[in-house]
Amino acid sequence: MEFPPEIVDIISQYSRPCFKYFLEYERVMRLSGIVKWPLLKTVLAKDHSVLPFMLAYENALIECSVCEIQDHPAKRKARTKALNELVVKLIL
């Protein structure tokens, strides 16, 4: 027994992930030491044009982690503020 096409369409719409770039977002959060970044998550959910910048940021974090042994919390906070400003500029 098969479902009617209307039901199949509804099921396929609800089976799609709510947040498409979850894995990428979580990798960047882990690398940067940020627990959550609501602004970035909102922008990624609406517009994927920010994704290349986020991946470039991820690569920069990986390269910096090799060079820099200890990350100061104030430095991390300043970096997050600058990134928030960048995300806001990209969506405007």
N, C-alpha and C positions, 0 to 999 in steps of 0.2 A: 504494500500500500504506500502510495506516495502522497506527499502534501501538495496542496494547490500552489501554483506559482506565487501567489500573494503571500502565503505563509512562509514559503522559502525565502522570499525577499526580506520579510520582517526578521526572520531568524538570522539571515546573513548580515543584516544591518546591526543587530544587537550582538553578534559574535565578534565584531571588529573591536580591537583594543581602543580604549578611551584615550590613552596617551601613547602615541606611536613610537616616540623616541625615548622610551623608558630606560633601556639599557645604556644608551649613550649618556643620558642625563645622570644616571646613577654612577657611571664610571667617572664622570667629571666631578661629581660631588665627592666621591671617595678620594680622588687624587688631590682635590683642592682643600679638603678638610672641612668643607661646608656641609652642615647637616641638611639644610634644605634651602632652595633658592626659588621662591614662588614666582618672581618676575620672569625668570628664564623659562620655567615650566609653562607659564601662561603663554609666553611668546612662541615657544616651540609647539604648543598645542594648536595655536591659530595659524602660524606662518612658519614654514620650514626653511625660509631663506636665511635664518640665523644659524642653521645647522653647520655650514662650513666654518663659520667663525668659532663656534663652540668646539668643533673638532680641531681647529688650529690651536685653540686655547688648551685643549687636552694634550696635544703634542708638545706645546711649550711647557706645560706642567711636567710632562715626562722628562723632557730635556733638563729642566731646572732641578728636578729631584735628584738627578745624577750629580749636579754641581753643588747644590746647597744641602747641607746636612740637617740643619735645624731651621724651622720656620717659626718666626715670632708671631704671636697672635695679633699684635697691632699691625704688622705687615700684611697678614692675611686679611684683616678687616679693611685696610686701605685698598688692597687688591680687589676685594669683593665690591667695594663702593665704586671703584673705577669701572669694573665690569658691568655693574648695574647701570651706570651712566651710558656705557657703550650700547647696552641692550635697548635702553630707552631711545637713544639716537637712531638705532637701526629700525625701530618700528615706526618712527615718525616720518 
